[in-house]
Amino acid sequence: MTSTALPEQHPWPLWRKILFRFFFIYLGLNIAPWTWLDRIPYVEYVTKYHYQLLNWVVNLSNAKIFHVRKVLVPINGSGDTSYAWAQVDLFLFIAAIGCLLWSVDRTEDHILN
């Protein structure tokens, strides 16, 4: 009977872990499934609250942190509007904070063990 050897596994370097964590969060925010879920009947009753919350957070973060424009131009199909840029800024900010918290949490686990 022959045995198959598993390939030797190497731990990821720190820079790769940090990049993975950042882009995992950022792309997860950008690729949220809400747009295609609206095609299912009655789902818009649930997703409308997501859109309202996102709209409120984007406008609040623009007013308090990013200052893209005083009044945001809503997304109108082109994607190159002040609202879209404020949303990108917000997603990058959330991804950076999430990555930092995820990395600090992991670092503490390694220190304690």
C-alpha positions in Angstrom: 0.0 0.0 0.0 1.4 3.3 -1.0 1.0 6.4 1.2 0.7 9.8 -0.3 2.7 12.4 1.5 1.1 15.7 2.2 3.1 18.7 1.0 5.0 20.5 3.7 3.0 23.5 5.0 4.7 26.8 5.7 3.1 29.5 7.8 2.3 32.7 6.0 4.6 35.6 6.6 3.1 38.6 8.5 2.8 40.8 5.5 0.7 38.2 3.6 -1.6 37.7 6.6 -2.2 41.4 6.9 -2.8 41.8 3.1 -5.2 38.9 3.2 -7.1 40.3 6.2 -7.4 43.7 4.6 -8.6 42.6 1.2 -10.9 39.9 2.7 -12.8 42.6 4.6 -12.6 45.2 1.8 -13.8 42.9 -1.0 -16.5 41.4 1.3 -17.9 44.9 1.7 -17.7 45.6 -2.0 -19.1 42.3 -3.2 -22.1 42.2 -0.8 -24.8 40.1 -2.4 -27.5 42.7 -2.0 -27.7 43.8 -5.6 -28.7 40.5 -7.0 -30.8 39.4 -4.0 -33.2 42.2 -4.9 -34.4 40.1 -7.9 -36.0 37.6 -5.5 -39.5 38.7 -4.7 -40.0 40.4 -1.3 -36.3 40.4 -0.5 -36.3 44.2 -1.0 -38.3 44.6 2.2 -35.2 43.3 4.1 -32.4 44.8 1.9 -34.0 48.3 2.0 -32.9 48.6 5.6 -29.3 47.7 4.6 -29.4 50.4 2.0 -30.8 52.9 4.4 -28.1 52.1 7.0 -25.4 52.2 4.4 -26.6 55.6 3.1 -26.7 57.0 6.6 -23.2 55.7 7.5 -21.7 57.0 4.2 -23.2 60.5 4.7 -22.2 60.6 8.3 -18.6 59.5 7.6 -18.4 62.0 4.8 -19.6 64.8 7.1 -17.3 63.8 10.0 -14.2 62.3 8.5 -13.7 62.3 4.7 -15.2 65.6 3.5 -15.4 64.4 -0.1 -18.0 67.1 -0.9 -20.4 69.1 1.2 -23.4 67.5 -0.5 -22.9 64.0 -2.0 -24.1 63.4 -5.5 -25.9 60.0 -5.4 -24.9 57.1 -7.6 -26.5 57.5 -11.0 -25.1 54.6 -13.0 -21.6 55.9 -13.8 -20.1 55.1 -10.4 -17.9 58.2 -10.5 -19.9 60.3 -8.1 -19.0 61.9 -4.8 -21.2 59.4 -3.0 -19.4 56.5 -4.6 -16.0 58.0 -3.6 -17.2 58.5 0.0 -18.4 54.9 0.0 -15.0 53.7 -1.2 -13.3 55.8 1.5 -15.6 54.3 4.1 -15.0 50.7 2.9 -11.2 51.3 2.9 -11.4 52.8 6.4 -13.5 49.9 7.7 -11.2 47.3 6.1 -8.1 49.0 7.7 -9.7 49.1 11.1 -11.0 45.6 10.8 -7.5 44.4 9.6 -5.9 46.1 12.5 -8.3 44.6 15.1 -8.0 41.1 13.5 -4.2 41.3 13.5 -4.0 42.6 17.1 -6.4 39.9 18.2 -4.2 37.2 16.5 -1.0 38.7 17.9 -2.4 38.5 21.5 -3.3 34.9 21.0 0.3 34.1 20.0 1.7 36.0 22.9 -0.5 34.3 25.5 0.2 30.8 24.2 
